[in-house]
Amino acid sequence: MQNILAVVTLVILCATAALAANAKAGQAIYDKSCKSCHGADGTPNAAVAKMMKVDMKDLKSTDVQALSDEDMKKIVTEGKGKMRPVKTVSGPAVDDLIAYVRSLKK
């Protein structure tokens, strides 16, 4: 019985790891679709913020990092305020992007 439980646990852990978002892939997406406004390290591009007359939050900030993954996903896919939806990012790529944004705080 213990062997069966160990095998089942191992299979579940492997499946979870395979389905987990990929921060490295998310960085490539971020560099292509987000970096021009949000900066290379999540620090807002001051010139873009001034031009758009917005107060962009640093993606490393506790305010942004406190958002749920679902809230972040909604911002990416639907936009927020003057930020338009990022139409080039969808499906699992959104999860990868969020994983990368989460990695910025570390």
Residue, then its C-alpha position, 0 to 999 in steps of 0.5 A: m500500500q505504501n508503494i502505491l501511495a509513493v508512486v501516486t505521489l510521485v506521478i502527481l508531483c511530476a505532473t504538477a511540475a510539467l504544468a507549472a508556469n515557466a518564468k524563463a519563458g515568461q521573461a522572453i514574453y515580458d521582454k517582447s511585450c512589456k519591457s518597453c513600458h515596464g522596464a527591464d526589471g519591472t521599474p516603470n519607464a519614466a518617459v512612457a509614464k509621463m507621456m501617458k500621464v499615468d502613475m505606473k507601479d513598479l512590478k516588484s512593489t508589494d502592491v503589484q506582488a499582492l495581486s492574485d494571479e487571476d487579477m494579473k491575468k485579467i490586467v494582461t488580457e483585458g487591460k487596466g486604466k490606460m493600459r490596453p490588453v496585451k493581445t499578443v499574449s494568451g493561453p499558457a503564455v499569460d501564466d508564464l508571464i505572471a511567473y516571471v513577474r512574480s520572480l522579479k520580487k526575489 
